[in-house]
Amino acid sequence: MLAGTDRVAVDAVAIAILRSLGTTDAVSSGSIWQLEQIQRAVELGLGASSAEQIELVTADSASQTMADQIRQLLTI
């Protein structure tokens, strides 16, 4: 489950999840933060502008492991 109050953060994390699962061809295509839609949302002030502004909260160790993988993808 993914939930949040920051629309940009939720979108960025969702993209990272898709990349981690191999469901997109964009795994090695660069930073999530360079994607046109994410850049535009940041320009409009709709939410987070970097991975450092995103807090991933988990309930168990398995979720924490996935969150660690997601964090790496967010910082590329």
C-alpha angles and dihedrals in degrees: 000000000000121000136159147141095235110082095198093048092050091050093047092049091046090054090048090051091051090049092049090053093049093239094131133054087224097084092114100023097104141264122351086221090063094059111116096235093047092048091050093049090051090049089054091051094241096142150306119011098193143021090254089068093057123088116199111203118195136184102210144014095266090054090047090054090054091045089054090054091048091049090056091052091048093055097050 
